[in-house]
């Protein structure tokens, strides 16, 4: 039974996982993985819950990567339909709906990002395109009409890419010169030029685009491009790396658990974990008596195969190596969070195994192993094991920081975690 004055910070969990729908950028920092310690920081001991007996099931807070935005208001934006231009399977778990004006540079940036995501996740991501030719810009209307005209000949996406990837060649041209440029491009694409030119003047096409413009005005779309992710407004960064992280976090939901883990360990027994990595094997002893919650969670996840094939997504040379997140973003977890164990263990030696968490009583699946004594971490993270063999393997892991702006190396794989009970 869990007793004591600790209360789960439910609002904290909602805040951390709600970001994927509200996409407020400051919350990313609140949900960030374990950050590099600063010696000037005085650790604040987390709120502790005393363990007096082990229940049949761990107490935890179940949190979902697809947490609802806590609103009952209907969406202003209709769901994808057969009338939309679409790439990717209709049942893809991640759907991007974009409202785009062809003349804006930001639309070209988003196009590059989404194109790469479609290549990387061809069966998992869907892209839906909708026009919003900006008011007062005849070139916007003509560009959108060109895409529609090409689409009537089965080449919408080719024209879409041509316009967005070659903006400097046509943005700013006169209407006459732009039409000439379009005609030259269509000839190179092998389309029926006469039919294309006729469609540019088609009243039905014009009315369709004017309705799209009016929808954007009435809805109050404030910027271009406007983006929805699985039906929710997204106002975060549009670069490929950021959107790729978002996709991986949304795909993670398929692996997450919908209930707290059962208690499967016996604190009177000894438990060992063998971590087979791309650099070799690391053997650890777990501490079920000092940290029954963390050890039970680790054993449960290991036996479920949760850790198999993951990346050491954060490795700070000479300090620590972190893993346990299938998304490799540092923001992923098992779908639940559990409280801190109460113990007096300290980071007084290399090889400490501890939970990586964004705050008190918010442990999930991420863990880290220290490479040195790290007293600056005392009182901030639950220690639940110790390396017996393989410190040399730990030091060979590839340095990697998901929060850095630079391109990331692939990182070393945590191939398997095998639990031994004695």
Wavefront OBJ file of the C-alpha trace (Angstrom):
o trace
v 0.000 0.000 0.000
v 1.255 3.468 -0.835
v 0.916 5.993 1.965
v 2.255 9.407 2.773
v 1.501 12.991 1.892
v 2.429 12.714 -1.794
v -0.210 13.565 -4.366
v 0.200 12.799 -8.077
v 0.561 16.027 -10.072
v -2.212 15.182 -12.520
v -2.271 18.670 -13.978
v 1.430 18.359 -14.719
v 0.855 15.197 -16.750
v -2.024 16.783 -18.646
v 0.142 19.786 -19.382
v 3.059 17.731 -20.669
v 0.997 15.507 -22.926
v -1.526 18.168 -23.933
v 1.202 19.941 -25.930
v 0.721 17.613 -28.870
v -2.709 19.098 -29.439
v -2.194 22.706 -28.378
v 1.413 22.620 -29.632
v 2.424 25.526 -27.448
v 6.182 25.624 -27.852
v 7.129 26.600 -24.266
v 5.654 23.333 -23.001
v 8.313 21.400 -24.881
v 10.802 22.635 -22.361
v 8.542 21.564 -19.501
v 8.352 18.048 -20.899
v 12.018 17.863 -21.878
v 14.237 14.899 -20.963
v 16.831 14.972 -18.241
v 19.012 18.013 -18.848
v 22.726 18.321 -18.303
v 23.290 19.158 -14.620
v 24.776 22.477 -13.610
v 27.037 22.499 -10.584
v 25.525 25.777 -9.443
v 22.085 24.217 -9.039
v 21.102 23.113 -5.568
v 19.020 19.933 -5.912
v 15.516 20.133 -4.492
v 14.392 16.803 -2.996
v 11.259 15.599 -4.777
v 7.997 14.822 -3.066
v 8.260 11.243 -1.802
v 5.703 8.490 -1.274
v 6.503 5.877 1.353
v 6.186 2.214 0.335
v 4.939 -0.009 3.151
v 3.627 -2.963 1.096
v 3.280 -3.990 -2.505
v -0.234 -3.954 -4.014
v -1.285 -6.206 -6.881
v -0.902 -3.307 -9.316
v 1.336 -0.266 -9.384
v -0.309 3.042 -8.667
v 0.193 5.404 -11.569
v -1.433 8.090 -13.669
v -2.382 6.909 -17.144
v -1.536 9.582 -19.683
v -2.091 9.450 -23.434
v 0.003 10.932 -26.197
v -3.267 11.897 -27.840
v -4.693 13.743 -24.862
v -7.797 15.695 -25.827
v -7.580 19.485 -25.732
v -10.367 19.568 -23.127
v -12.881 21.316 -25.371
v -16.280 20.326 -26.678
v -16.362 22.961 -29.415
v -16.698 21.549 -32.944
v -13.804 22.045 -35.312
v -14.021 24.850 -37.832
v -12.100 22.707 -40.287
v -13.824 19.770 -42.005
v -12.193 16.334 -41.960
v -10.477 15.053 -45.113
v -12.842 14.056 -47.892
v -12.586 12.589 -51.418
v -12.720 16.144 -52.741
v -9.334 16.935 -51.205
v -5.986 16.408 -52.883
v -4.371 13.695 -50.795
v -1.206 11.599 -50.614
v -0.789 8.566 -48.366
v -3.281 6.018 -47.073
v -6.653 7.254 -45.840
v -6.230 5.255 -42.627
v -2.760 6.595 -41.827
v -2.348 7.197 -38.068
v -0.941 10.685 -38.715
v -2.696 13.084 -41.087
v -1.441 16.556 -41.992
v -3.998 18.947 -43.490
v -2.429 22.097 -44.942
v -4.061 25.312 -46.136
v -1.529 26.822 -48.511
v -0.863 29.853 -50.663
v 1.731 29.097 -53.336
v 3.432 32.482 -53.124
v 4.604 32.293 -49.489
v 8.101 31.092 -48.630
v 6.822 29.361 -45.494
v 4.580 27.181 -47.678
v 7.640 26.028 -49.616
v 9.403 25.134 -46.356
v 6.427 23.115 -45.157
v 6.234 21.376 -48.541
v 9.829 20.176 -48.197
v 9.198 18.919 -44.682
v 6.014 17.044 -45.565
v 7.536 15.583 -48.725
v 10.387 14.094 -46.730
v 7.999 12.726 -44.105
v 5.934 11.027 -46.816
v 9.104 9.397 -48.114
v 10.141 8.281 -44.633
v 6.703 7.076 -43.485
v 4.877 6.105 -46.710
v 2.267 3.959 -44.939
v 2.021 5.955 -41.709
v 1.583 9.562 -42.812
v -1.057 11.218 -44.985
v -0.834 14.679 -46.532
v -4.009 16.562 -47.449
v -3.747 19.790 -49.450
v -6.269 22.631 -49.463
v -5.982 25.962 -51.227
v -6.081 29.328 -49.505
v -5.091 31.882 -52.158
v -4.475 35.027 -50.184
v -6.769 38.030 -50.788
v -5.445 40.758 -53.036
v -2.952 38.502 -54.809
v -3.919 37.558 -58.373
v -0.751 35.490 -58.699
v -1.965 33.287 -55.846
v -5.186 32.561 -57.706
v -3.370 31.807 -60.960
v -0.923 29.459 -59.259
v -3.762 27.611 -57.533
v -5.632 27.396 -60.855
v -2.518 25.904 -62.460
v -2.410 23.188 -59.812
v -6.099 22.451 -60.364
v -5.632 22.386 -64.125
v -2.749 19.936 -63.837
v -4.805 17.932 -61.368
v -7.560 17.463 -63.924
v -4.964 15.667 -66.022
v -3.746 13.564 -63.095
v -0.694 15.675 -62.273
v -1.731 17.819 -59.294
v 1.152 16.815 -57.049
v 3.720 17.303 -59.800
v 2.495 20.857 -60.385
v 2.211 21.436 -56.650
v 5.884 20.510 -56.226
v 6.908 22.522 -59.286
v 5.298 25.692 -57.960
v 6.574 25.394 -54.397
v 10.087 24.258 -55.271
v 10.615 26.942 -57.918
v 9.099 30.023 -56.300
v 12.034 32.337 -57.195
v 11.464 31.572 -60.886
v 7.877 32.880 -61.000
v 6.910 34.827 -57.878
v 6.879 38.465 -58.882
v 6.354 37.886 -62.594
v 3.619 39.755 -64.394
v 0.435 37.794 -65.068
v 1.347 37.454 -68.748
v 4.900 36.278 -68.015
v 3.660 33.869 -65.357
v 1.220 32.315 -67.833
v 4.053 31.896 -70.325
v 6.212 30.293 -67.665
v 3.414 27.879 -66.767
v 2.901 26.943 -70.408
v 6.595 26.137 -70.789
v 6.519 23.954 -67.669
v 3.389 22.096 -68.786
v 4.972 21.265 -72.134
v 7.903 19.754 -70.288
v 5.532 17.688 -68.143
v 3.893 16.151 -71.189
v 0.409 17.521 -70.443
v -2.204 18.607 -72.975
v -1.279 22.294 -73.152
v -4.496 23.453 -74.817
v -6.605 21.709 -72.209
v -4.425 23.127 -69.418
v -4.776 26.691 -70.704
v -8.533 26.265 -71.105
v -8.855 25.006 -67.523
v -7.043 28.095 -66.260
v -10.009 30.092 -67.555
v -12.646 27.627 -66.356
v -15.319 29.408 -64.318
v -15.871 26.334 -62.139
v -12.193 26.284 -61.155
v -12.262 30.006 -60.419
v -15.360 29.654 -58.229
v -13.806 26.732 -56.331
v -10.732 28.817 -55.514
v -12.779 31.887 -54.564
v -14.810 29.720 -52.172
v -11.562 28.440 -50.682
v -10.367 32.016 -50.227
v -13.638 33.036 -48.613
v -13.469 30.061 -46.245
v -10.041 31.179 -45.094
v -11.247 34.727 -44.538
v -14.371 33.691 -42.626
v -12.498 31.133 -40.551
v -9.864 33.686 -39.689
v -6.796 31.731 -40.793
v -4.050 34.026 -39.468
v -0.946 32.771 -41.252
v 0.323 30.730 -44.159
v 0.568 27.846 -44.298
v -2.115 26.792 -41.822
v -1.603 23.273 -40.547
v -3.759 20.674 -38.792
v -2.375 17.431 -37.384
v -4.977 14.725 -36.853
v -7.636 17.390 -36.912
v -5.985 19.682 -34.348
v -4.409 23.059 -35.065
v -0.622 22.950 -35.057
v 1.317 26.161 -34.483
v 4.728 24.716 -33.739
v 7.866 24.711 -35.892
v 7.453 23.436 -39.455
v 10.984 22.183 -40.118
v 11.419 18.528 -40.963
v 13.135 17.569 -37.710
v 10.384 19.047 -35.526
v 7.591 17.461 -37.553
v 9.430 14.151 -37.597
v 9.592 14.228 -33.795
v 5.865 14.924 -33.715
v 5.151 11.983 -36.014
v 7.257 9.633 -33.887
v 5.470 10.728 -30.720
v 2.054 10.206 -32.299
v 3.055 6.792 -33.639
v 4.268 5.867 -30.161
v 0.661 5.800 -28.923
v 0.208 2.445 -30.646
v 2.746 0.936 -28.229
v 1.638 2.675 -25.073
v -0.158 0.921 -22.241
v -3.658 1.806 -21.132
v -3.314 0.628 -17.524
v -0.757 0.605 -14.739
v 1.646 -2.368 -14.684
v 0.957 -5.280 -12.349
v 3.441 -6.020 -9.592
v 5.539 -8.910 -10.860
v 8.665 -8.709 -8.700
v 9.478 -10.156 -5.301
v 11.488 -7.569 -3.323
v 13.096 -10.396 -1.361
v 14.751 -11.728 -4.505
v 17.690 -10.363 -6.486
v 17.256 -9.035 -9.996
v 19.863 -8.461 -12.672
v 19.541 -6.807 -16.078
v 21.735 -7.550 -19.044
v 21.667 -4.758 -21.597
v 22.960 -5.891 -24.966
v 24.015 -2.806 -26.893
v 25.663 -2.089 -30.233
v 28.900 -1.517 -28.279
v 28.714 -4.584 -26.052
v 26.966 -5.830 -22.905
v 26.251 -3.956 -19.697
v 25.263 -5.941 -16.603
v 23.412 -4.243 -13.769
v 21.997 -5.300 -10.435
v 18.583 -3.834 -9.659
v 17.510 -2.711 -6.168
v 13.979 -4.075 -5.573
v 14.020 -3.414 -1.834
v 15.137 0.211 -2.108
v 13.159 1.043 -5.259
v 10.339 -1.482 -5.757
v 8.288 0.757 -8.054
v 11.127 1.603 -10.421
v 12.458 -1.956 -10.471
v 9.024 -3.464 -11.057
v 8.421 -1.008 -13.879
v 11.790 -1.763 -15.488
v 11.317 -5.534 -15.209
v 7.770 -5.301 -16.558
v 8.799 -3.220 -19.567
v 11.835 -5.384 -20.292
v 9.733 -8.547 -20.327
v 7.260 -6.814 -22.645
v 10.095 -6.107 -25.096
v 9.637 -2.355 -24.662
v 13.366 -1.612 -24.660
v 14.335 -3.896 -27.538
v 15.745 -2.014 -30.497
v 15.640 1.427 -28.880
v 18.336 4.069 -29.219
v 20.510 5.599 -26.538
v 18.929 8.861 -27.595
v 20.903 11.073 -25.227
v 24.522 10.445 -24.373
v 26.572 13.133 -22.621
v 30.220 12.087 -22.803
v 31.663 11.515 -19.364
v 28.330 12.036 -17.596
v 25.432 9.758 -18.580
v 23.686 7.658 -21.221
v 19.882 7.777 -21.508
v 17.386 5.452 -23.218
v 13.906 3.999 -22.799
v 12.031 6.216 -25.272
v 10.865 4.443 -28.467
v 10.413 7.802 -30.187
v 14.060 8.739 -29.459
v 12.895 12.323 -28.922
v 13.353 12.387 -25.155
v 9.625 13.137 -24.801
v 8.161 9.646 -25.159
v 6.915 7.290 -22.479
v 4.877 4.138 -21.842
v 1.510 5.870 -21.479
v 1.595 6.096 -17.696
v 3.641 7.799 -14.991
v 4.361 6.530 -11.497
v 5.617 8.094 -8.243
v 9.105 8.215 -6.819
v 10.449 5.489 -4.570
v 11.769 6.525 -1.162
v 15.398 5.603 -0.604
v 18.684 7.110 0.529
v 20.724 6.068 -2.484
v 23.011 8.723 -3.918
v 24.954 9.316 -7.100
v 28.158 8.723 -5.163
v 29.795 6.408 -7.712
v 29.828 5.740 -11.455
v 27.325 3.297 -12.916
v 24.182 4.378 -11.106
v 20.951 3.369 -12.896
v 18.165 5.929 -12.377
v 14.824 7.045 -13.747
v 14.904 9.998 -16.141
v 11.864 12.152 -15.446
v 10.695 15.745 -16.018
v 9.829 16.243 -12.365
v 8.813 14.608 -9.066
v 6.524 11.580 -9.273
v 6.541 11.530 -13.069
v 8.563 8.433 -13.923
v 7.823 6.482 -17.096
v 10.129 4.309 -19.188
v 13.176 6.505 -19.641
v 16.280 5.739 -17.607
v 19.901 6.805 -17.501
v 23.197 5.363 -16.340
v 25.905 7.639 -14.950
v 29.509 7.507 -16.103
v 30.914 9.223 -13.024
v 30.041 10.249 -9.510
v 27.338 12.929 -9.896
v 26.297 14.335 -6.539
v 24.618 17.267 -8.309
v 21.840 14.829 -9.276
v 21.141 13.680 -5.704
v 17.505 14.021 -4.668
v 16.298 14.681 -8.205
v 16.094 11.211 -9.789
v 15.249 7.784 -8.364
v 18.215 5.400 -8.307
v 17.221 1.771 -8.755
v 20.328 -0.126 -9.876
v 24.081 -0.302 -10.279
v 26.407 -1.375 -13.105
v 28.388 -4.523 -12.252
v 30.131 -4.953 -15.601
v 30.355 -2.923 -18.781
v 31.406 0.575 -17.765
v 33.793 0.523 -20.708
v 30.810 -0.179 -22.976
v 28.979 2.789 -21.498
v 31.883 5.108 -22.303
v 31.974 3.899 -25.912
v 28.383 4.930 -26.652
v 28.029 7.638 -29.316
v 27.488 11.138 -27.862
v 24.086 12.473 -28.890
v 21.843 15.345 -27.763
v 18.263 15.513 -29.150
v 17.896 19.093 -27.938
v 20.844 20.332 -30.002
v 20.208 22.177 -33.239
v 22.865 20.242 -35.123
v 22.154 17.119 -37.164
v 21.990 14.069 -34.917
v 24.052 10.918 -35.352
v 22.013 7.732 -35.477
v 22.975 6.732 -31.943
v 23.769 3.283 -30.604
v 21.057 0.656 -30.332
v 19.894 -0.961 -27.126
v 19.293 -4.317 -28.721
v 17.754 -6.279 -25.842
v 17.251 -6.145 -22.092
v 17.178 -9.532 -20.379
v 16.093 -9.837 -16.747
v 17.521 -12.525 -14.474
v 15.800 -13.335 -11.181
v 17.600 -15.164 -8.366
l 1 2 3 4 5 6 7 8 9 10 11 12 13 14 15 16 17 18 19 20 21 22 23 24 25 26 27 28 29 30 31 32 33 34 35 36 37 38 39 40 41 42 43 44 45 46 47 48 49 50 51 52 53 54 55 56 57 58 59 60 61 62 63 64 65 66 67 68 69 70 71 72 73 74 75 76 77 78 79 80 81 82 83 84 85 86 87 88 89 90 91 92 93 94 95 96 97 98 99 100 101 102 103 104 105 106 107 108 109 110 111 112 113 114 115 116 117 118 119 120 121 122 123 124 125 126 127 128 129 130 131 132 133 134 135 136 137 138 139 140 141 142 143 144 145 146 147 148 149 150 151 152 153 154 155 156 157 158 159 160 161 162 163 164 165 166 167 168 169 170 171 172 173 174 175 176 177 178 179 180 181 182 183 184 185 186 187 188 189 190 191 192 193 194 195 196 197 198 199 200 201 202 203 204 205 206 207 208 209 210 211 212 213 214 215 216 217 218 219 220 221 222 223 224 225 226 227 228 229 230 231 232 233 234 235 236 237 238 239 240 241 242 243 244 245 246 247 248 249 250 251 252 253 254 255 256 257 258 259 260 261 262 263 264 265 266 267 268 269 270 271 272 273 274 275 276 277 278 279 280 281 282 283 284 285 286 287 288 289 290 291 292 293 294 295 296 297 298 299 300 301 302 303 304 305 306 307 308 309 310 311 312 313 314 315 316 317 318 319 320 321 322 323 324 325 326 327 328 329 330 331 332 333 334 335 336 337 338 339 340 341 342 343 344 345 346 347 348 349 350 351 352 353 354 355 356 357 358 359 360 361 362 363 364 365 366 367 368 369 370 371 372 373 374 375 376 377 378 379 380 381 382 383 384 385 386 387 388 389 390 391 392 393 394 395 396 397 398 399 400 401 402 403 404 405 406 407 408 409 410 411 412 413 414 415 416 417 418 419 420 421 422
